[in-house]
Amino acid sequence: MSNGATFEVYRDRADEWRWRLVARNGRIIADSGEGYTSKQGAERGIESVKRSAADAAVEYLPED
């Protein structure tokens, strides 16, 4: 079942491919953080996040 979030793939001003994860309310909740030279590279980045995030640990860093 989908939570309503959507991955968007797009070209940026530098003509590189990027992705962003958009929540149902329209807010961006994650992005690629880097540009890819091909759309397939961006798609591989999305698949990597999908595989890794489900089991990712949460690490709490010390406060400053």
PDB file of N, CA, C and O in Angstrom:
ATOM      1  N   MET A   1       0.840  -1.175   0.000  1.00  0.00           N
ATOM      2  CA  MET A   1       0.000   0.000   0.000  1.00  0.00           C
ATOM      3  C   MET A   1       0.885   1.238   0.000  1.00  0.00           C
ATOM      4  O   MET A   1       1.856   1.310   0.753  1.00  0.00           O
ATOM      5  N   SER A   2       0.560   2.195  -0.826  1.00  0.00           N
ATOM      6  CA  SER A   2       1.351   3.406  -0.958  1.00  0.00           C
ATOM      7  C   SER A   2       1.006   4.399   0.153  1.00  0.00           C
ATOM      8  O   SER A   2      -0.142   4.490   0.588  1.00  0.00           O
ATOM      9  N   ASN A   3       2.014   5.135   0.599  1.00  0.00           N
ATOM     10  CA  ASN A   3       1.781   6.159   1.619  1.00  0.00           C
ATOM     11  C   ASN A   3       1.504   7.515   0.980  1.00  0.00           C
ATOM     12  O   ASN A   3       1.373   8.519   1.681  1.00  0.00           O
ATOM     13  N   GLY A   4       1.417   7.546  -0.338  1.00  0.00           N
ATOM     14  CA  GLY A   4       1.127   8.782  -1.037  1.00  0.00           C
ATOM     15  C   GLY A   4       2.354   9.545  -1.472  1.00  0.00           C
ATOM     16  O   GLY A   4       2.229  10.539  -2.187  1.00  0.00           O
ATOM     17  N   ALA A   5       3.545   9.115  -1.066  1.00  0.00           N
ATOM     18  CA  ALA A   5       4.774   9.776  -1.492  1.00  0.00           C
ATOM     19  C   ALA A   5       5.099   9.372  -2.928  1.00  0.00           C
ATOM     20  O   ALA A   5       4.782   8.263  -3.359  1.00  0.00           O
ATOM     21  N   THR A   6       5.736  10.285  -3.662  1.00  0.00           N
ATOM     22  CA  THR A   6       6.065  10.062  -5.067  1.00  0.00           C
ATOM     23  C   THR A   6       7.496  10.501  -5.339  1.00  0.00           C
ATOM     24  O   THR A   6       7.916  11.568  -4.892  1.00  0.00           O
ATOM     25  N   PHE A   7       8.242   9.690  -6.066  1.00  0.00           N
ATOM     26  CA  PHE A   7       9.550  10.105  -6.560  1.00  0.00           C
ATOM     27  C   PHE A   7       9.340  10.878  -7.859  1.00  0.00           C
ATOM     28  O   PHE A   7       8.668  10.394  -8.771  1.00  0.00           O
ATOM     29  N   GLU A   8       9.906  12.061  -7.943  1.00  0.00           N
ATOM     30  CA  GLU A   8       9.883  12.862  -9.169  1.00  0.00           C
ATOM     31  C   GLU A   8      11.291  12.883  -9.746  1.00  0.00           C
ATOM     32  O   GLU A   8      12.254  13.128  -9.020  1.00  0.00           O
ATOM     33  N   VAL A   9      11.421  12.629 -11.043  1.00  0.00           N
ATOM     34  CA  VAL A   9      12.696  12.677 -11.745  1.00  0.00           C
ATOM     35  C   VAL A   9      12.624  13.857 -12.706  1.00  0.00           C
ATOM     36  O   VAL A   9      11.646  14.013 -13.438  1.00  0.00           O
ATOM     37  N   TYR A  10      13.676  14.694 -12.700  1.00  0.00           N
ATOM     38  CA  TYR A  10      13.644  15.905 -13.531  1.00  0.00           C
ATOM     39  C   TYR A  10      15.049  16.330 -13.904  1.00  0.00           C
ATOM     40  O   TYR A  10      16.027  15.856 -13.326  1.00  0.00           O
ATOM     41  N   ARG A  11      15.145  17.230 -14.878  1.00  0.00           N
ATOM     42  CA  ARG A  11      16.420  17.836 -15.261  1.00  0.00           C
ATOM     43  C   ARG A  11      16.549  19.188 -14.580  1.00  0.00           C
ATOM     44  O   ARG A  11      15.590  19.958 -14.517  1.00  0.00           O
ATOM     45  N   ASP A  12      17.743  19.471 -14.069  1.00  0.00           N
ATOM     46  CA  ASP A  12      17.971  20.748 -13.408  1.00  0.00           C
ATOM     47  C   ASP A  12      18.516  21.784 -14.400  1.00  0.00           C
ATOM     48  O   ASP A  12      18.645  21.502 -15.591  1.00  0.00           O
ATOM     49  N   ARG A  13      18.829  22.965 -13.907  1.00  0.00           N
ATOM     50  CA  ARG A  13      19.324  24.041 -14.770  1.00  0.00           C
ATOM     51  C   ARG A  13      20.668  23.728 -15.405  1.00  0.00           C
ATOM     52  O   ARG A  13      21.008  24.278 -16.453  1.00  0.00           O
ATOM     53  N   ALA A  14      21.438  22.839 -14.772  1.00  0.00           N
ATOM     54  CA  ALA A  14      22.740  22.438 -15.305  1.00  0.00           C
ATOM     55  C   ALA A  14      22.609  21.266 -16.280  1.00  0.00           C
ATOM     56  O   ALA A  14      23.611  20.695 -16.711  1.00  0.00           O
ATOM     57  N   ASP A  15      21.363  20.912 -16.625  1.00  0.00           N
ATOM     58  CA  ASP A  15      21.055  19.817 -17.547  1.00  0.00           C
ATOM     59  C   ASP A  15      21.463  18.453 -16.987  1.00  0.00           C
ATOM     60  O   ASP A  15      21.799  17.536 -17.738  1.00  0.00           O
ATOM     61  N   GLU A  16      21.429  18.334 -15.655  1.00  0.00           N
ATOM     62  CA  GLU A  16      21.678  17.053 -15.004  1.00  0.00           C
ATOM     63  C   GLU A  16      20.355  16.496 -14.485  1.00  0.00           C
ATOM     64  O   GLU A  16      19.414  17.242 -14.213  1.00  0.00           O
ATOM     65  N   TRP A  17      20.303  15.175 -14.354  1.00  0.00           N
ATOM     66  CA  TRP A  17      19.108  14.506 -13.847  1.00  0.00           C
ATOM     67  C   TRP A  17      19.154  14.436 -12.332  1.00  0.00           C
ATOM     68  O   TRP A  17      20.203  14.165 -11.748  1.00  0.00           O
ATOM     69  N   ARG A  18      18.026  14.677 -11.702  1.00  0.00           N
ATOM     70  CA  ARG A  18      17.888  14.610 -10.246  1.00  0.00           C
ATOM     71  C   ARG A  18      16.573  13.937  -9.893  1.00  0.00           C
ATOM     72  O   ARG A  18      15.684  13.789 -10.732  1.00  0.00           O
ATOM     73  N   TRP A  19      16.469  13.534  -8.640  1.00  0.00           N
ATOM     74  CA  TRP A  19      15.186  13.023  -8.138  1.00  0.00           C
ATOM     75  C   TRP A  19      14.881  13.695  -6.814  1.00  0.00           C
ATOM     76  O   TRP A  19      15.773  14.169  -6.111  1.00  0.00           O
ATOM     77  N   ARG A  20      13.600  13.724  -6.496  1.00  0.00           N
ATOM     78  CA  ARG A  20      13.151  14.195  -5.187  1.00  0.00           C
ATOM     79  C   ARG A  20      11.956  13.346  -4.790  1.00  0.00           C
ATOM     80  O   ARG A  20      11.182  12.893  -5.634  1.00  0.00           O
ATOM     81  N   LEU A  21      11.824  13.142  -3.489  1.00  0.00           N
ATOM     82  CA  LEU A  21      10.709  12.389  -2.930  1.00  0.00           C
ATOM     83  C   LEU A  21       9.735  13.400  -2.346  1.00  0.00           C
ATOM     84  O   LEU A  21      10.087  14.170  -1.453  1.00  0.00           O
ATOM     85  N   VAL A  22       8.513  13.392  -2.853  1.00  0.00           N
ATOM     86  CA  VAL A  22       7.506  14.378  -2.472  1.00  0.00           C
ATOM     87  C   VAL A  22       6.383  13.686  -1.702  1.00  0.00           C
ATOM     88  O   VAL A  22       5.807  12.705  -2.171  1.00  0.00           O
ATOM     89  N   ALA A  23       6.082  14.212  -0.514  1.00  0.00           N
ATOM     90  CA  ALA A  23       5.002  13.666   0.315  1.00  0.00           C
ATOM     91  C   ALA A  23       3.646  14.009  -0.296  1.00  0.00           C
ATOM     92  O   ALA A  23       3.541  14.854  -1.185  1.00  0.00           O
ATOM     93  N   ARG A  24       2.640  13.352   0.189  1.00  0.00           N
ATOM     94  CA  ARG A  24       1.278  13.579  -0.299  1.00  0.00           C
ATOM     95  C   ARG A  24       0.864  15.043  -0.198  1.00  0.00           C
ATOM     96  O   ARG A  24       0.080  15.525  -1.016  1.00  0.00           O
ATOM     97  N   ASN A  25       1.389  15.754   0.805  1.00  0.00           N
ATOM     98  CA  ASN A  25       1.020  17.161   0.993  1.00  0.00           C
ATOM     99  C   ASN A  25       1.831  18.116   0.115  1.00  0.00           C
ATOM    100  O   ASN A  25       1.681  19.334   0.211  1.00  0.00           O
ATOM    101  N   GLY A  26       2.699  17.549  -0.752  1.00  0.00           N
ATOM    102  CA  GLY A  26       3.467  18.368  -1.685  1.00  0.00           C
ATOM    103  C   GLY A  26       4.835  18.792  -1.189  1.00  0.00           C
ATOM    104  O   GLY A  26       5.594  19.414  -1.932  1.00  0.00           O
ATOM    105  N   ARG A  27       5.162  18.471   0.040  1.00  0.00           N
ATOM    106  CA  ARG A  27       6.463  18.864   0.598  1.00  0.00           C
ATOM    107  C   ARG A  27       7.548  17.885   0.171  1.00  0.00           C
ATOM    108  O   ARG A  27       7.322  16.675   0.140  1.00  0.00           O
ATOM    109  N   ILE A  28       8.714  18.404  -0.156  1.00  0.00           N
ATOM    110  CA  ILE A  28       9.860  17.568  -0.504  1.00  0.00           C
ATOM    111  C   ILE A  28      10.444  17.011   0.788  1.00  0.00           C
ATOM    112  O   ILE A  28      10.803  17.765   1.693  1.00  0.00           O
ATOM    113  N   ILE A  29      10.536  15.687   0.868  1.00  0.00           N
ATOM    114  CA  ILE A  29      11.041  15.068   2.093  1.00  0.00           C
ATOM    115  C   ILE A  29      12.425  14.447   1.891  1.00  0.00           C
ATOM    116  O   ILE A  29      13.067  14.060   2.868  1.00  0.00           O
ATOM    117  N   ALA A  30      12.893  14.344   0.652  1.00  0.00           N
ATOM    118  CA  ALA A  30      14.250  13.870   0.364  1.00  0.00           C
ATOM    119  C   ALA A  30      14.583  14.261  -1.071  1.00  0.00           C
ATOM    120  O   ALA A  30      13.696  14.448  -1.903  1.00  0.00           O
ATOM    121  N   ASP A  31      15.888  14.380  -1.343  1.00  0.00           N
ATOM    122  CA  ASP A  31      16.301  14.641  -2.722  1.00  0.00           C
ATOM    123  C   ASP A  31      17.629  13.950  -2.993  1.00  0.00           C
ATOM    124  O   ASP A  31      18.290  13.463  -2.076  1.00  0.00           O
ATOM    125  N   SER A  32      18.005  13.916  -4.255  1.00  0.00           N
ATOM    126  CA  SER A  32      19.196  13.177  -4.673  1.00  0.00           C
ATOM    127  C   SER A  32      20.480  13.779  -4.116  1.00  0.00           C
ATOM    128  O   SER A  32      21.453  13.052  -3.916  1.00  0.00           O
ATOM    129  N   GLY A  33      20.511  15.061  -3.866  1.00  0.00           N
ATOM    130  CA  GLY A  33      21.714  15.689  -3.342  1.00  0.00           C
ATOM    131  C   GLY A  33      22.830  15.821  -4.361  1.00  0.00           C
ATOM    132  O   GLY A  33      23.849  16.455  -4.085  1.00  0.00           O
ATOM    133  N   GLU A  34      22.654  15.241  -5.515  1.00  0.00           N
ATOM    134  CA  GLU A  34      23.641  15.344  -6.586  1.00  0.00           C
ATOM    135  C   GLU A  34      22.933  15.194  -7.919  1.00  0.00           C
ATOM    136  O   GLU A  34      21.833  14.646  -7.992  1.00  0.00           O
ATOM    137  N   GLY A  35      23.569  15.685  -8.974  1.00  0.00           N
ATOM    138  CA  GLY A  35      23.028  15.520 -10.312  1.00  0.00           C
ATOM    139  C   GLY A  35      23.629  14.285 -10.969  1.00  0.00           C
ATOM    140  O   GLY A  35      24.764  13.906 -10.679  1.00  0.00           O
ATOM    141  N   TYR A  36      22.870  13.668 -11.846  1.00  0.00           N
ATOM    142  CA  TYR A  36      23.311  12.499 -12.596  1.00  0.00           C
ATOM    143  C   TYR A  36      23.394  12.867 -14.070  1.00  0.00           C
ATOM    144  O   TYR A  36      22.631  13.705 -14.551  1.00  0.00           O
ATOM    145  N   THR A  37      24.320  12.240 -14.785  1.00  0.00           N
ATOM    146  CA  THR A  37      24.471  12.545 -16.200  1.00  0.00           C
ATOM    147  C   THR A  37      23.393  11.894 -17.056  1.00  0.00           C
ATOM    148  O   THR A  37      23.176  12.299 -18.198  1.00  0.00           O
ATOM    149  N   SER A  38      22.722  10.894 -16.512  1.00  0.00           N
ATOM    150  CA  SER A  38      21.666  10.214 -17.275  1.00  0.00           C
ATOM    151  C   SER A  38      20.428  10.000 -16.402  1.00  0.00           C
ATOM    152  O   SER A  38      20.510   9.958 -15.175  1.00  0.00           O
ATOM    153  N   LYS A  39      19.299   9.868 -17.058  1.00  0.00           N
ATOM    154  CA  LYS A  39      18.057   9.570 -16.351  1.00  0.00           C
ATOM    155  C   LYS A  39      18.170   8.212 -15.664  1.00  0.00           C
ATOM    156  O   LYS A  39      17.649   8.027 -14.564  1.00  0.00           O
ATOM    157  N   GLN A  40      18.845   7.266 -16.306  1.00  0.00           N
ATOM    158  CA  GLN A  40      19.022   5.933 -15.719  1.00  0.00           C
ATOM    159  C   GLN A  40      19.829   6.012 -14.426  1.00  0.00           C
ATOM    160  O   GLN A  40      19.569   5.254 -13.491  1.00  0.00           O
ATOM    161  N   GLY A  41      20.805   6.918 -14.360  1.00  0.00           N
ATOM    162  CA  GLY A  41      21.568   7.106 -13.130  1.00  0.00           C
ATOM    163  C   GLY A  41      20.683   7.576 -11.992  1.00  0.00           C
ATOM    164  O   GLY A  41      20.808   7.101 -10.863  1.00  0.00           O
ATOM    165  N   ALA A  42      19.786   8.511 -12.287  1.00  0.00           N
ATOM    166  CA  ALA A  42      18.839   8.988 -11.277  1.00  0.00           C
ATOM    167  C   ALA A  42      17.912   7.863 -10.838  1.00  0.00           C
ATOM    168  O   ALA A  42      17.605   7.735  -9.653  1.00  0.00           O
ATOM    169  N   GLU A  43      17.468   7.053 -11.785  1.00  0.00           N
ATOM    170  CA  GLU A  43      16.593   5.928 -11.458  1.00  0.00           C
ATOM    171  C   GLU A  43      17.325   4.905 -10.584  1.00  0.00           C
ATOM    172  O   GLU A  43      16.732   4.336  -9.667  1.00  0.00           O
ATOM    173  N   ARG A  44      18.604   4.673 -10.864  1.00  0.00           N
ATOM    174  CA  ARG A  44      19.398   3.764 -10.012  1.00  0.00           C
ATOM    175  C   ARG A  44      19.530   4.338  -8.608  1.00  0.00           C
ATOM    176  O   ARG A  44      19.502   3.591  -7.629  1.00  0.00           O
ATOM    177  N   GLY A  45      19.674   5.653  -8.498  1.00  0.00           N
ATOM    178  CA  GLY A  45      19.726   6.291  -7.184  1.00  0.00           C
ATOM    179  C   GLY A  45      18.451   6.069  -6.392  1.00  0.00           C
ATOM    180  O   GLY A  45      18.496   5.791  -5.193  1.00  0.00           O
ATOM    181  N   ILE A  46      17.313   6.192  -7.063  1.00  0.00           N
ATOM    182  CA  ILE A  46      16.021   5.939  -6.410  1.00  0.00           C
ATOM    183  C   ILE A  46      15.947   4.498  -5.922  1.00  0.00           C
ATOM    184  O   ILE A  46      15.539   4.249  -4.788  1.00  0.00           O
ATOM    185  N   GLU A  47      16.336   3.555  -6.762  1.00  0.00           N
ATOM    186  CA  GLU A  47      16.275   2.145  -6.372  1.00  0.00           C
ATOM    187  C   GLU A  47      17.198   1.857  -5.200  1.00  0.00           C
ATOM    188  O   GLU A  47      16.871   1.043  -4.336  1.00  0.00           O
ATOM    189  N   SER A  48      18.346   2.515  -5.164  1.00  0.00           N
ATOM    190  CA  SER A  48      19.263   2.342  -4.039  1.00  0.00           C
ATOM    191  C   SER A  48      18.638   2.831  -2.736  1.00  0.00           C
ATOM    192  O   SER A  48      18.760   2.173  -1.703  1.00  0.00           O
ATOM    193  N   VAL A  49      17.970   3.980  -2.779  1.00  0.00           N
ATOM    194  CA  VAL A  49      17.296   4.509  -1.588  1.00  0.00           C
ATOM    195  C   VAL A  49      16.183   3.568  -1.150  1.00  0.00           C
ATOM    196  O   VAL A  49      16.031   3.294   0.040  1.00  0.00           O
ATOM    197  N   LYS A  50      15.403   3.072  -2.106  1.00  0.00           N
ATOM    198  CA  LYS A  50      14.312   2.156  -1.763  1.00  0.00           C
ATOM    199  C   LYS A  50      14.844   0.896  -1.077  1.00  0.00           C
ATOM    200  O   LYS A  50      14.251   0.414  -0.111  1.00  0.00           O
ATOM    201  N   ARG A  51      15.961   0.365  -1.576  1.00  0.00           N
ATOM    202  CA  ARG A  51      16.536  -0.846  -0.981  1.00  0.00           C
ATOM    203  C   ARG A  51      17.124  -0.572   0.394  1.00  0.00           C
ATOM    204  O   ARG A  51      16.970  -1.383   1.307  1.00  0.00           O
ATOM    205  N   SER A  52      17.789   0.550   0.551  1.00  0.00           N
ATOM    206  CA  SER A  52      18.542   0.831   1.775  1.00  0.00           C
ATOM    207  C   SER A  52      17.709   1.412   2.904  1.00  0.00           C
ATOM    208  O   SER A  52      17.960   1.103   4.069  1.00  0.00           O
ATOM    209  N   ALA A  53      16.743   2.229   2.599  1.00  0.00           N
ATOM    210  CA  ALA A  53      16.041   2.997   3.627  1.00  0.00           C
ATOM    211  C   ALA A  53      15.165   2.144   4.530  1.00  0.00           C
ATOM    212  O   ALA A  53      15.021   2.459   5.711  1.00  0.00           O
ATOM    213  N   ALA A  54      14.589   1.096   4.020  1.00  0.00           N
ATOM    214  CA  ALA A  54      13.655   0.299   4.824  1.00  0.00           C
ATOM    215  C   ALA A  54      14.323  -0.273   6.069  1.00  0.00           C
ATOM    216  O   ALA A  54      13.683  -0.388   7.114  1.00  0.00           O
ATOM    217  N   ASP A  55      15.595  -0.631   5.971  1.00  0.00           N
ATOM    218  CA  ASP A  55      16.302  -1.241   7.093  1.00  0.00           C
ATOM    219  C   ASP A  55      17.331  -0.307   7.713  1.00  0.00           C
ATOM    220  O   ASP A  55      18.137  -0.732   8.540  1.00  0.00           O
ATOM    221  N   ALA A  56      17.309   0.956   7.322  1.00  0.00           N
ATOM    222  CA  ALA A  56      18.326   1.892   7.825  1.00  0.00           C
ATOM    223  C   ALA A  56      18.148   2.141   9.318  1.00  0.00           C
ATOM    224  O   ALA A  56      17.033   2.307   9.813  1.00  0.00           O
ATOM    225  N   ALA A  57      19.272   2.164  10.018  1.00  0.00           N
ATOM    226  CA  ALA A  57      19.251   2.457  11.452  1.00  0.00           C
ATOM    227  C   ALA A  57      19.090   3.960  11.650  1.00  0.00           C
ATOM    228  O   ALA A  57      19.387   4.757  10.760  1.00  0.00           O
ATOM    229  N   VAL A  58      18.618   4.326  12.827  1.00  0.00           N
ATOM    230  CA  VAL A  58      18.541   5.735  13.215  1.00  0.00           C
ATOM    231  C   VAL A  58      19.660   5.968  14.215  1.00  0.00           C
ATOM    232  O   VAL A  58      19.757   5.273  15.227  1.00  0.00           O
ATOM    233  N   GLU A  59      20.499   6.944  13.929  1.00  0.00           N
ATOM    234  CA  GLU A  59      21.624   7.268  14.807  1.00  0.00           C
ATOM    235  C   GLU A  59      21.420   8.657  15.378  1.00  0.00           C
ATOM    236  O   GLU A  59      21.221   9.616  14.632  1.00  0.00           O
ATOM    237  N   TYR A  60      21.467   8.770  16.688  1.00  0.00           N
ATOM    238  CA  TYR A  60      21.307  10.054  17.363  1.00  0.00           C
ATOM    239  C   TYR A  60      22.681  10.616  17.675  1.00  0.00           C
ATOM    240  O   TYR A  60      23.468   9.993  18.387  1.00  0.00           O
ATOM    241  N   LEU A  61      22.963  11.784  17.148  1.00  0.00           N
ATOM    242  CA  LEU A  61      24.247  12.430  17.356  1.00  0.00           C
ATOM    243  C   LEU A  61      24.186  13.324  18.588  1.00  0.00           C
ATOM    244  O   LEU A  61      23.117  13.813  18.955  1.00  0.00           O
ATOM    245  N   PRO A  62      25.332  13.535  19.224  1.00  0.00           N
ATOM    246  CA  PRO A  62      25.332  14.399  20.409  1.00  0.00           C
ATOM    247  C   PRO A  62      24.947  15.823  20.037  1.00  0.00           C
ATOM    248  O   PRO A  62      25.274  16.312  18.956  1.00  0.00           O
ATOM    249  N   GLU A  63      24.252  16.471  20.948  1.00  0.00           N
ATOM    250  CA  GLU A  63      23.861  17.857  20.712  1.00  0.00           C
ATOM    251  C   GLU A  63      25.049  18.760  20.938  1.00  0.00           C
ATOM    252  O   GLU A  63      25.922  18.455  21.751  1.00  0.00           O
ATOM    253  N   ASP A  64      25.088  19.859  20.232  1.00  0.00           N
ATOM    254  CA  ASP A  64      26.179  20.838  20.401  1.00  0.00           C
ATOM    255  C   ASP A  64      26.002  21.629  21.661  1.00  0.00           C
ATOM    256  O   ASP A  64      26.821  22.495  21.967  1.00  0.00           O
TER     257      ASP A  64
END
